[in-house]
Amino acid sequence: MQRTVQKRPFGIRDKLGYLIGNLGNDFMFTFAGVFLMVFYTKVLGISSGLVGTLFVIARFLDAFTDITMGRIVDRLPPSRDGKFRPWLRRIAVPVALAGFLMYQSAVAHAPMWLRITYMFITYLIWGSVLYTAINIPYGSMASALSGDSDARAALSVARSIGSVIANLIIGVIVPLVVYETDADGNQLVRGDRFTYVSAVLAVLTVACYVTCYLLTEERVQLPAHKSDGRRLSDVVKTLVGSRALIGITVATVAILAAQLLSQSVNQYLFIDYFKSKNGAALMSAVGMIPGLVTAPFATPLARRLGKRTIGIVGSLSAALASFLLWLLRTRSIGVYIAVSVLGFLGFSLFNLIMWAIITDVIDDSEVRTGKREDGTIYGAYSFARKIGQAAAGGLGGWLLVLIGFDPTAAVQSDAVAQGIYTVATLIPALLYLVVGVSLILLYPLTKKKTEENARILRDGKQGNEENRHA
């Protein structure tokens, strides 16, 4: 059972530190999600289908690395600086260095077999090993910073704001750096600038992780799990037996697939369909408005309406906006951006509280089984996110092949550009619809149920304290 230890009160310092920690997470993650396929296809000249296959293979590998890392975190005893925070200082430099190595433009001059080999090795080391080794402890850390539900919701909002800031920086600045316009108005890629950008982001990543480590403090003591004789199959049965985890897993896979597919394909959309790198930067800048506008209301609305209700309304509004864009088939950048921003106001609220939902799932599991397994459940949840990433990468790469995208061509045909528009709008619309349906039919943690679980755990902790002092 978790035990709260007396340290300085939870406050703005922890929230700021956790926000900055997610900047460290998302600088390289967002850069990869938005631009890595562009780098592989337009700089290294590798087939988008093969890139999509890489992303899928990596996520299957994550089935082992995510769960394994979660179990490692759960079973190792806390050190003097906590159970989760030490991983930030251990892995910060290796993960940043691995991220930098993925974007070496000089590899474009190597034979194709060497380019492909380099792509597979560097991506798997970064994404399936080192990013997992730091992201799972970082995410699990929210449960240890505070045991209070509102505080955890505030941490989720802080984490989401960090993601918004990272997306804003990557989405606005990077297109202006890595693309240049030729005499005919076409947008061309500068491969060497990917290397320079990745070097800057690697330095920022380390600085953010170190800052997060220094500003945060673990208050909820989660001791190492002693071996209870359970095999991996027993752990899997526990995870599969959680309807809440299943529901949020399905929703998360669809969310990540929709969001990351949109992010990566939007680069092709604005470069090959709208033919405007400034439009790509503007879309990223304006696209952050929903998250920034709704951030002050996220925690109060979650408390009043419940996280599940916010998720249902938000995902269905996002589906409607994407369907509308597909039907409009507009050539106006202004119309495309306006519909996107208005349609995603509701979904931005869901994004802001997403990380608080997994703490609800962890609490629900403890109520049902009597075991607190933050790292294991977060590892399973992280794997679900990786599946969503794989779906986005796989779908994006394979659909580009299907519509006839040519990685060796500096300028794509109008038919390919039209196909890119369809991929960027219709596929996300269907995925957001899946999110809403899964929350309605599968996810059981209503506002009432979440409050009941919190009361049960609170009463249990009070009872344990009374027994110790009896």
C-alpha positions in Angstrom: 0.0 0.0 0.0 1.3 3.5 -0.8 2.4 5.7 2.1 2.7 9.5 2.0 5.9 10.9 3.6 6.3 14.4 5.0 8.3 16.7 2.7 7.8 20.2 1.4 4.2 20.8 0.3 3.2 20.0 -3.3 3.0 23.2 -5.3 4.0 25.3 -8.3 7.6 24.1 -8.2 6.5 20.5 -8.8 4.1 21.4 -11.6 6.7 23.6 -13.3 9.3 20.8 -13.0 6.9 18.2 -14.4 6.0 20.6 -17.3 9.6 21.1 -18.2 10.3 17.3 -17.9 7.7 16.8 -20.7 9.5 19.4 -22.8 12.5 17.0 -22.5 10.3 14.1 -23.5 8.6 15.9 -26.4 11.4 17.9 -28.1 12.8 14.7 -29.7 9.5 12.8 -29.7 7.6 15.6 -31.5 10.5 16.2 -33.9 10.4 12.5 -34.8 6.7 12.3 -35.0 6.4 15.3 -37.4 9.7 15.2 -39.3 11.4 11.8 -39.1 9.4 10.3 -42.0 10.2 13.4 -44.0 13.9 13.0 -43.2 13.9 9.3 -44.1 12.0 9.7 -47.4 13.1 13.1 -48.7 16.7 13.2 -47.3 17.8 9.6 -47.2 15.5 8.6 -50.1 14.1 5.5 -48.4 10.7 4.2 -49.4 7.9 5.4 -47.2 6.6 1.8 -47.1 9.8 0.6 -45.6 9.8 3.5 -43.1 6.2 2.5 -42.1 7.4 -1.1 -41.7 10.2 0.1 -39.4 7.7 1.9 -37.1 5.6 -1.2 -36.9 8.5 -3.5 -36.1 9.7 -1.1 -33.4 6.4 -1.1 -31.7 6.3 -4.9 -31.6 9.7 -4.7 -29.9 8.2 -2.2 -27.4 5.8 -4.9 -26.3 8.8 -6.4 -24.4 10.8 -3.2 -23.6 7.9 -1.2 -22.2 6.5 -4.0 -19.9 10.0 -5.0 -18.9 10.9 -1.4 -17.9 7.7 -1.1 -16.0 8.5 -4.2 -14.0 12.1 -3.0 -13.4 10.8 0.3 -12.0 8.2 -1.5 -9.8 10.7 -4.0 -8.3 13.7 -1.9 -7.7 13.8 -0.3 -4.2 13.6 3.5 -3.9 16.9 5.3 -3.7 17.5 8.4 -1.5 16.0 10.7 -4.3 13.0 8.6 -4.9 11.8 5.7 -7.0 11.3 7.4 -10.4 13.3 10.6 -10.4 16.7 8.9 -10.5 16.0 7.6 -14.0 15.9 11.2 -15.3 19.6 11.7 -14.4 20.6 8.2 -15.5 19.1 8.3 -19.0 19.0 12.0 -20.0 22.3 12.1 -21.9 22.1 8.7 -23.6 18.5 9.3 -25.0 19.5 12.8 -26.2 22.6 11.5 -28.0 20.6 8.6 -29.6 18.1 11.1 -30.8 20.8 13.3 -32.4 22.3 10.3 -34.2 19.1 9.5 -36.1 19.4 12.7 -38.2 22.8 12.5 -39.7 22.4 13.8 -43.3 25.8 12.6 -44.3 24.3 9.1 -44.4 22.4 10.1 -47.6 25.6 9.6 -49.5 26.1 6.0 -48.4 24.8 3.0 -50.3 21.1 2.3 -49.9 21.6 -0.9 -47.8 23.8 1.1 -45.4 21.2 3.9 -45.1 18.5 1.4 -44.3 20.6 -0.4 -41.8 21.5 2.9 -40.1 17.9 3.9 -40.0 16.8 0.7 -38.3 19.6 0.6 -35.7 19.5 4.2 -34.6 15.7 4.4 -34.4 15.4 1.2 -32.4 18.0 2.2 -29.9 16.4 5.6 -29.4 12.7 4.7 -29.5 12.5 1.1 -28.2 15.3 1.2 -25.6 16.4 4.6 -24.3 13.2 6.6 -24.7 11.3 3.8 -23.0 13.9 3.8 -20.1 13.2 7.4 -19.3 9.6 8.0 -20.4 8.0 5.2 -18.2 9.6 6.4 -15.0 8.8 10.0 -15.9 5.1 9.1 -16.5 4.9 6.9 -13.4 6.4 9.7 -11.3 3.0 11.6 -11.2 1.6 9.0 -8.8 4.5 9.6 -6.4 4.6 13.5 -6.5 1.2 13.6 -4.8 -1.6 11.3 -3.8 -4.3 14.0 -4.2 -6.6 13.6 -7.2 -6.7 17.3 -8.0 -2.9 17.6 -7.7 -2.5 14.7 -10.2 -5.0 16.4 -12.6 -2.9 19.6 -12.3 0.2 17.5 -13.1 -1.6 16.1 -16.2 -2.4 19.7 -17.3 1.2 20.8 -16.7 2.5 17.8 -18.7 0.1 18.6 -21.5 1.1 22.3 -21.5 4.7 21.1 -21.8 3.7 19.1 -24.8 1.9 22.1 -26.3 5.0 24.3 -25.9 7.2 21.6 -27.5 4.8 21.2 -30.4 4.7 24.9 -30.8 8.5 25.3 -30.9 9.0 22.3 -33.3 6.0 23.0 -35.5 6.6 26.7 -36.0 10.4 27.0 -36.1 11.6 23.8 -37.7 9.6 24.1 -41.0 11.1 27.5 -41.6 14.6 26.1 -41.0 14.5 22.7 -42.9 12.6 23.8 -46.0 13.5 26.4 -48.7 11.5 27.7 -51.6 12.8 27.4 -55.2 12.1 29.7 -58.1 8.8 28.0 -58.9 7.5 28.2 -55.4 8.1 24.5 -54.6 9.2 23.6 -51.1 12.5 21.7 -51.0 14.2 20.0 -48.0 17.6 20.9 -46.7 19.0 17.7 -45.2 22.0 19.2 -43.4 19.7 21.4 -41.3 18.0 18.3 -39.8 21.4 17.5 -38.2 21.8 21.0 -36.8 18.3 21.1 -35.4 18.6 17.7 -33.8 21.9 18.8 -32.1 20.1 21.8 -30.6 17.2 19.7 -29.4 19.5 17.1 -27.9 21.1 19.8 -25.7 17.6 21.2 -24.7 16.4 17.7 -23.9 19.2 17.1 -21.3 18.6 20.5 -19.8 14.9 19.9 -19.4 15.3 16.5 -17.8 17.9 17.8 -15.3 15.6 20.7 -14.4 12.7 18.3 -13.9 14.8 16.3 -11.6 15.9 19.3 -9.5 12.4 20.9 -9.2 10.3 17.8 -8.3 10.0 15.7 -5.1 8.4 12.3 -4.5 6.1 12.3 -1.6 4.1 9.1 -2.0 6.4 6.3 -1.0 5.8 3.3 -3.3 8.1 0.5 -2.0 9.6 -2.1 -4.3 7.4 -5.1 -4.9 8.7 -8.2 -3.4 8.5 -11.3 -5.6 5.1 -12.9 -5.2 5.8 -15.8 -7.4 3.8 -14.4 -10.2 4.9 -15.2 -13.7 4.6 -12.8 -16.7 1.4 -14.6 -17.7 -0.1 -13.7 -14.4 0.7 -10.1 -14.9 -0.8 -10.2 -18.4 -4.0 -11.7 -17.0 -4.2 -8.9 -14.4 -3.8 -6.3 -17.2 -6.3 -7.9 -19.5 -8.7 -8.2 -16.6 -8.9 -4.4 -16.2 -11.7 -3.1 -18.3 -10.6 0.4 -17.6 -7.1 -0.3 -19.0 -8.6 -2.0 -22.0 -10.9 0.9 -22.7 -8.3 3.6 -22.4 -5.8 1.4 -24.4 -8.2 1.3 -27.4 -8.9 5.0 -27.1 -5.2 5.8 -26.8 -4.1 3.7 -29.8 -6.7 5.6 -31.9 -5.7 9.0 -30.4 -2.0 8.6 -31.1 -2.6 7.1 -34.5 -4.9 10.1 -35.4 -2.7 12.8 -33.9 0.7 11.5 -35.1 -0.7 10.7 -38.6 -2.0 14.2 -38.9 1.3 15.7 -37.7 3.5 13.7 -40.1 1.2 13.8 -43.1 0.5 17.6 -42.5 4.1 18.2 -43.5 3.5 16.6 -46.9 0.1 18.3 -47.0 1.5 21.8 -46.6 4.6 21.3 -48.7 3.1 19.2 -51.6 -0.6 20.3 -51.5 -0.7 23.8 -50.2 3.0 24.4 -51.3 3.6 26.7 -48.3 6.2 26.2 -45.5 4.8 29.3 -43.9 1.4 27.6 -43.9 3.0 24.6 -42.1 4.5 26.9 -39.5 1.2 28.8 -39.1 -0.8 25.6 -38.7 1.5 24.5 -35.9 1.3 27.9 -34.2 -2.5 28.3 -34.4 -3.0 24.6 -33.7 -1.7 25.2 -30.2 -4.4 27.8 -29.4 -7.1 25.2 -28.3 -4.7 23.7 -25.7 -3.6 27.1 -24.4 -7.2 28.5 -24.3 -8.7 25.5 -22.5 -5.8 24.8 -20.1 -7.2 27.0 -17.2 -10.5 25.1 -17.4 -9.3 21.6 -17.6 -9.0 20.7 -13.9 -12.3 22.4 -12.9 -14.2 20.8 -15.7 -12.7 17.4 -15.0 -13.8 17.7 -11.4 -17.3 18.8 -12.4 -18.1 16.7 -15.4 -15.6 13.7 -15.1 -12.8 12.9 -17.4 -14.7 10.3 -19.4 -17.4 12.7 -20.4 -14.9 15.3 -21.6 -13.2 12.6 -23.6 -16.4 11.5 -25.3 -17.5 15.0 -26.3 -14.0 16.1 -27.4 -13.2 13.1 -29.6 -16.6 13.2 -31.4 -16.1 17.0 -32.1 -12.6 16.2 -33.5 -14.1 13.5 -35.7 -16.7 15.9 -37.0 -14.1 18.6 -37.8 -12.0 16.1 -39.7 -14.9 14.8 -41.7 -15.9 18.4 -42.6 -12.4 19.1 -43.9 -12.5 16.0 -46.0 -15.8 17.0 -47.5 -14.7 20.6 -48.1 -11.5 19.7 -49.9 -10.4 23.3 -49.6 -7.4 25.0 -51.2 -7.6 27.8 -48.6 -5.0 27.5 -45.8 -7.1 29.8 -43.7 -10.2 27.7 -44.0 -8.3 24.5 -43.3 -6.7 26.0 -40.2 -9.9 27.6 -38.9 -12.0 24.4 -39.1 -9.2 22.5 -37.4 -8.9 25.0 -34.5 -12.6 25.3 -33.8 -13.2 21.5 -34.1 -10.4 20.6 -31.8 -11.3 22.9 -28.9 -13.2 20.1 -27.1 -10.5 17.5 -27.8 -7.8 19.7 -26.4 -9.5 19.4 -23.0 -9.2 15.7 -23.2 -5.6 15.9 -24.2 -4.9 18.1 -21.1 -6.3 15.5 -18.7 -5.1 12.4 -20.5 -2.3 11.7 -18.1 -4.6 12.0 -15.1 -6.8 9.2 -16.5 -4.0 6.6 -16.2 -3.6 7.4 -12.5 -7.4 6.7 -12.2 -6.8 3.3 -14.0 -3.9 2.6 -11.6 -6.1 3.3 -8.6 -8.9 1.2 -10.0 -6.5 -1.7 -10.4 -5.4 -1.4 -6.8 -9.0 -1.4 -5.6 -9.7 -4.5 -7.6 -6.6 -6.5 -6.9 -5.1 -5.1 -3.7 -1.7 -4.5 -5.5 -0.2 -1.2 -6.4 1.7 -1.6 -9.7 2.3 1.9 -11.1 5.2 1.0 -13.3 3.6 -2.2 -14.7 0.3 -0.5 -15.6 2.1 2.6 -17.0 4.3 0.3 -19.0 1.3 -1.3 -20.5 -0.3 2.1 -21.2 3.0 3.3 -22.7 3.0 0.3 -25.0 -0.6 1.2 -26.1 0.8 4.6 -27.0 3.6 3.0 -28.9 1.0 0.9 -30.8 -0.7 4.2 -31.7 2.6 5.5 -32.9 3.2 2.4 -35.0 -0.3 2.7 -36.5 0.4 6.3 -37.4 3.8 5.5 -38.9 2.7 2.3 -40.6 -0.5 3.8 -42.0 1.3 7.0 -43.1 4.1 5.2 -44.9 1.9 2.6 -46.5 -0.8 5.0 -47.6 1.8 7.3 -49.2 3.0 4.3 -51.2 -0.7 3.6 -52.1 -1.3 7.0 -53.5 1.9 6.9 -55.5 4.3 9.1 -53.5 7.8 9.2 -55.0 10.6 9.8 -52.4 13.1 10.6 -55.2 10.9 13.4 -56.7 11.4 16.9 -55.3 7.9 17.8 -56.4 4.9 15.5 -56.3 2.1 15.2 -58.9 -1.3 16.8 -58.4 -2.9 13.3 -58.1 -0.5 12.5 -55.2 -1.2 15.9 -53.6 -4.9 15.1 -53.7 -4.3 11.7 -52.1 -2.2 13.3 -49.4 -5.2 15.6 -48.6 -7.5 12.5 -48.2 -5.0 10.8 -45.9 -4.6 13.9 -43.8 -8.4 14.3 -43.2 -10.5 11.2 -43.7 -8.3 8.7 -41.8 -8.0 10.9 -38.6 -11.8 11.4 -38.8 -12.4 7.7 -38.6 -9.8 7.2 -35.8 -11.3 10.0 -33.6 -14.7 8.3 -34.0 -13.1 5.1 -32.7 -11.9 7.0 -29.6 -15.4 8.3 -28.8 -17.0 4.9 -29.3 -14.4 3.1 -27.1 -14.9 5.5 -24.3 -18.7 5.0 -24.5 -18.7 1.3 -24.7 -15.5 0.1 -23.0 -14.2 2.6 -20.5 -16.1 2.2 -17.2 -14.5 4.9 -14.9 -17.3 7.5 -14.7 -16.9 10.5 -12.4 -18.9 8.6 -9.7 -16.7 5.4 -10.0 -13.5 7.4 -9.8 -14.6 9.2 -6.7 -15.6 5.9 -5.1 -12.2 4.4 -5.8 -10.4 7.4 -4.3 -12.6 7.1 -1.2 -11.8 3.4 -0.8 -8.0 4.0 -1.1 -8.2 7.0 1.2 -10.1 5.0 3.9 -7.7 2.1 3.5 -4.7 4.3 4.1 -6.3 5.9 7.1 -7.1 2.4 8.5 -3.5 1.3 8.1 -2.3 4.4 9.9 -4.7 3.7 12.8 -3.5 0.1 13.1 0.1 1.2 13.2 -0.6 3.6 16.1 -2.9 1.2 18.0 
